């Protein structure tokens, strides 16, 4: 599963942490950009598009939907602090 996620546009775009790059539905937008023949995904999203964006699109859409609250919080500037253990 982790090997599949490493090629996922959502994980790549969120991990890139490029200033000014879209965060909300970033992977879905990256896949769509690649499918439309976008010239420079690394400049816009901070990461290269997946080799097969059409295959990645459904998984990215699902993961982006799950991560939507976190991405929205980041866009709105809400700091989320997560601590583990006792």
C-alpha positions, 0 to 999 in steps of 0.5 A, spaced: 500 500 500 505 504 501 508 503 495 502 505 491 501 511 495 508 513 493 506 514 486 500 518 488 499 525 486 495 527 492 501 524 497 506 527 492 503 534 491 502 535 499 509 532 500 512 537 496 510 543 500 511 548 495 509 555 496 503 558 492 501 550 490 494 548 490 493 544 497 485 543 496 484 537 492 492 537 490 492 530 487 486 531 483 488 537 480 495 535 478 492 529 475 487 533 471 492 538 469 497 532 466 491 529 462 489 536 459 497 536 457 499 541 462 506 543 460 510 544 467 507 540 473 513 541 477 513 549 477 505 549 478 505 543 484 512 542 486 512 535 483 512 531 477 505 528 475 504 521 475 506 516 469 499 514 468 494 520 471 488 517 468 489 511 473 491 515 479 485 520 478 480 515 482 485 514 488 487 521 488 480 523 488 478 519 494 484 521 498 483 528 497 476 527 499 479 524 505 484 529 507 479 535 505 478 537 512 486 538 513 488 541 507 482 546 508 485 547 515 492 549 512 489 553 507 485 557 512 491 558 517 489 553 522 495 550 526 493 543 528 498 540 533 498 532 534 501 529 539 502 522 541 503 517 547 503 519 554 
